[in-house]
Amino acid sequence: MARDRPPITPARIEKAAKGLRPNEREVLVLSARERLSNAEIASWLGISPEAAERLLARALNRLDRALARQERPWWRFW
């Protein structure tokens, strides 16, 4: 069954993205807003395409966890 999740708003994404590391945030912005491929992001940042892919995966994972933390009350963390 699908969980009832509150809608993901730009404000929630901005709040969750503040917890990302600067390089993760930059890769996420280049991928989501600028619609660059991993190879283009890699050449833009001077890293390998594999490193760009890992950074993007890590950023998305951390963003997802931050959004999930926003949904749960603090007493459900234990």
The 8 nearest C-alpha neighbors of each residue, nearest first, counted from 0:
[[1, 2, 3, 4, 5, 67, 6, 70],
 [0, 2, 3, 4, 5, 6, 67, 70],
 [3, 1, 4, 0, 5, 70, 67, 6],
 [2, 4, 1, 5, 0, 6, 70, 71],
 [3, 5, 2, 6, 70, 7, 1, 67],
 [4, 6, 7, 3, 70, 8, 2, 69],
 [7, 5, 8, 4, 11, 3, 9, 70],
 [8, 6, 11, 5, 9, 12, 10, 66],
 [7, 9, 11, 10, 6, 12, 13, 5],
 [8, 10, 12, 11, 13, 7, 14, 6],
 [9, 11, 13, 8, 12, 14, 7, 15],
 [12, 10, 14, 8, 13, 9, 15, 7],
 [11, 13, 9, 15, 14, 10, 16, 8],
 [14, 12, 16, 10, 11, 15, 9, 17],
 [13, 15, 11, 12, 17, 16, 10, 18],
 [14, 16, 12, 65, 17, 13, 18, 62],
 [17, 15, 13, 18, 19, 14, 12, 62],
 [18, 16, 15, 14, 19, 13, 20, 24],
 [19, 17, 16, 15, 20, 14, 65, 62],
 [20, 18, 16, 17, 24, 23, 21, 58],
 [19, 21, 23, 22, 24, 18, 17, 58],
 [22, 20, 24, 23, 25, 19, 26, 17],
 [21, 23, 25, 24, 20, 26, 54, 19],
 [24, 22, 58, 20, 26, 25, 21, 54],
 [23, 25, 27, 21, 22, 26, 19, 28],
 [24, 26, 22, 28, 27, 23, 21, 29],
 [27, 25, 29, 23, 28, 24, 55, 30],
 [26, 28, 24, 30, 25, 29, 31, 55],
 [29, 27, 25, 31, 32, 30, 26, 24],
 [30, 28, 33, 26, 27, 32, 31, 35],
 [29, 31, 34, 35, 27, 28, 33, 32],
 [32, 30, 28, 34, 29, 27, 33, 35],
 [33, 31, 28, 34, 29, 30, 27, 35],
 [32, 34, 29, 35, 30, 31, 28, 36],
 [35, 33, 30, 31, 32, 29, 36, 28],
 [36, 34, 30, 33, 39, 29, 40, 37],
 [35, 37, 39, 38, 40, 30, 34, 41],
 [36, 38, 40, 39, 48, 51, 52, 41],
 [37, 39, 48, 41, 36, 40, 42, 51],
 [40, 38, 36, 42, 41, 37, 35, 43],
 [39, 41, 43, 37, 38, 42, 35, 44],
 [42, 40, 46, 48, 38, 44, 39, 47],
 [41, 43, 45, 39, 44, 40, 38, 46],
 [44, 42, 40, 41, 45, 39, 46, 38],
 [45, 43, 41, 42, 46, 40, 51, 39],
 [44, 46, 42, 41, 43, 47, 40, 48],
 [47, 45, 41, 44, 50, 42, 48, 51],
 [46, 48, 50, 49, 41, 51, 45, 42],
 [49, 47, 51, 38, 41, 50, 37, 52],
 [50, 48, 52, 47, 51, 53, 37, 41],
 [49, 51, 53, 47, 52, 48, 54, 46],
 [52, 50, 48, 54, 49, 53, 41, 37],
 [51, 53, 49, 55, 50, 54, 37, 56],
 [54, 52, 50, 56, 55, 51, 57, 49],
 [55, 53, 57, 51, 52, 56, 23, 58],
 [54, 56, 58, 52, 57, 53, 26, 27],
 [57, 55, 53, 59, 58, 54, 60, 52],
 [56, 58, 60, 54, 55, 59, 53, 61],
 [59, 57, 55, 23, 61, 60, 56, 62],
 [60, 58, 62, 56, 57, 61, 63, 55],
 [59, 61, 57, 63, 58, 62, 56, 64],
 [60, 62, 64, 58, 63, 59, 65, 57],
 [63, 61, 59, 65, 60, 64, 15, 58],
 [62, 64, 66, 60, 61, 65, 59, 67],
 [65, 63, 67, 61, 66, 62, 68, 60],
 [66, 64, 68, 62, 15, 67, 63, 61],
 [65, 67, 69, 63, 68, 64, 15, 62],
 [66, 68, 64, 70, 69, 65, 63, 71],
 [69, 67, 65, 70, 66, 71, 64, 72],
 [68, 70, 66, 67, 71, 65, 72, 11],
 [71, 69, 67, 68, 66, 72, 5, 4],
 [72, 70, 68, 69, 73, 75, 67, 76],
 [71, 73, 74, 75, 70, 76, 69, 68],
 [72, 74, 75, 76, 71, 68, 77, 69],
 [75, 73, 72, 76, 77, 71, 68, 70],
 [76, 74, 77, 73, 72, 71, 68, 70],
 [75, 77, 74, 73, 72, 71, 68, 67],
 [76, 75, 74, 73, 72, 71, 68, 67]]
